[in-house]
């Protein structure tokens, strides 16, 4: 990784994968609705971060 944005992008991808997987696992296991909503909310937060970082990298911003 050469820049902080690249690291942030990698961490956002990892976060999306882990939290989306946790959401699917909670749903498949029949877990409580509040836990499903919490994990889905965190996954969506990582998706938003992923989009923001990807747009910043595409514009060529430093960092």
C-alpha positions as CSV (number, residue, x, y, z in Angstrom):
1,X,0.0,0.0,0.0
2,X,1.5,3.3,-1.1
3,X,-1.0,5.8,0.4
4,X,-3.3,6.2,3.3
5,X,-6.3,6.2,0.9
6,X,-5.2,2.8,-0.4
7,X,-5.1,1.4,3.1
8,X,-8.5,2.9,3.9
9,X,-9.9,1.4,0.7
10,X,-8.6,-2.0,1.7
11,X,-10.0,-1.7,5.2
12,X,-13.3,-0.6,3.8
13,X,-13.5,-3.7,1.5
14,X,-12.6,-5.9,4.5
15,X,-15.2,-4.3,6.6
16,X,-17.9,-4.7,4.0
17,X,-17.1,-8.4,3.6
18,X,-16.9,-9.1,7.3
19,X,-20.0,-7.2,8.3
20,X,-22.1,-8.3,5.4
21,X,-21.1,-11.9,6.2
22,X,-22.1,-11.3,9.8
23,X,-25.5,-10.0,8.7
24,X,-26.1,-13.0,6.5
25,X,-25.0,-15.3,9.3
26,X,-27.3,-13.6,11.8
27,X,-30.2,-13.8,9.3
28,X,-29.5,-17.5,8.5
29,X,-29.2,-18.4,12.2
30,X,-32.5,-16.7,13.0
31,X,-30.8,-14.2,15.4
32,X,-32.6,-11.3,16.9
33,X,-33.8,-8.5,14.6
34,X,-31.8,-5.8,16.5
35,X,-28.6,-7.7,15.9
36,X,-29.4,-8.1,12.2
37,X,-30.1,-4.4,11.9
38,X,-26.9,-3.5,13.8
39,X,-24.7,-5.6,11.6
40,X,-26.4,-4.4,8.4
41,X,-26.1,-0.8,9.5
42,X,-22.4,-1.2,10.1
43,X,-22.0,-2.9,6.7
44,X,-23.8,0.0,4.9
45,X,-21.5,2.4,6.7
46,X,-18.5,0.6,5.3
47,X,-20.1,0.6,1.8
48,X,-20.5,4.4,2.1
49,X,-16.8,4.8,3.1
50,X,-15.8,2.5,0.3
51,X,-17.6,4.7,-2.3
52,X,-16.2,7.9,-0.8
53,X,-12.6,6.6,-0.8
54,X,-12.9,5.2,-4.3
55,X,-14.2,8.6,-5.6
56,X,-11.3,10.4,-3.9
57,X,-8.7,8.0,-5.4
58,X,-10.3,8.3,-8.8
59,X,-10.0,12.1,-8.6
60,X,-6.4,11.7,-7.8
61,X,-6.4,13.3,-4.3
62,X,-3.2,12.9,-2.4
63,X,-3.1,10.8,0.8
